[in-house]
Amino acid sequence: MNSKGQVWGYTLMLGITVVILALAFAPIGQSFVNDAMNVSTASAIGMDCDNSSISSFTKGACVVTDFSLAYFFGGLIFIGVAIITAKLAFGGSE
């Protein structure tokens, strides 16, 4: 196998690894977001997002916190798929 074939295989493995790691760490990230959005406990400080009498700033922080998980892990999955797609589309046999 020449060096171009080795780079192609390595890039494919790298893209798949990024996607798998993003999917594996998503439940852990979800637990951190849930702790941040729930009522404060002895082990976690929360924003109490279900309370209707919180300030507008706290409501905004709750919305940003809720979207941050999807943006972060969606971005990681997008990067992994972009690596795979770029290598398949532009890294053909030369």
CORKA-V231433 format. One record per backbone hydrogen bond with DSSP energy under -1.0 kcal/mol. CO is the residue of the C=O (numbers start at 1). NH is the residue of the N-H. E is the energy in kcal/mol with one decimal. If there is no record, write none. Layout:
[[CO;NH;E] [CO;NH;E]]
//
This chain:
[[2;6;-1.6] [3;7;-2.2] [4;8;-2.1] [5;9;-2.1] [6;10;-2.4] [7;11;-2.6] [8;12;-2.1] [9;13;-2.3] [10;14;-2.5] [11;15;-2.4] [12;16;-2.1] [13;17;-2.3] [14;18;-2.1] [15;19;-1.9] [16;20;-2.5] [17;21;-2.6] [18;22;-2.1] [19;23;-2.2] [20;24;-2.2] [21;25;-2.3] [25;29;-2.2] [26;30;-2.3] [27;31;-1.7] [28;32;-1.6] [29;33;-2.2] [30;34;-2.6] [31;35;-2.1] [32;36;-1.9] [33;37;-1.8] [34;38;-1.6] [36;47;-2.4] [37;49;-2.6] [38;48;-1.7] [44;41;-3.1] [48;51;-1.4] [55;59;-2.2] [56;60;-2.3] [57;61;-2.2] [58;62;-2.2] [59;63;-2.1] [60;64;-2.5] [61;65;-2.4] [62;66;-2.3] [63;67;-2.2] [64;68;-1.8] [67;71;-2.4] [68;72;-2.6] [69;73;-2.3] [70;74;-1.9] [71;75;-1.9] [72;76;-2.0] [73;77;-2.3] [74;78;-2.4] [75;79;-2.4] [76;80;-2.3] [77;81;-2.6] [78;82;-2.5] [79;83;-2.2] [80;84;-2.0] [81;85;-3.0] [82;86;-2.7] [83;87;-1.9] [84;88;-2.3] [85;89;-3.0] [86;90;-2.7] [87;91;-1.3]]
//
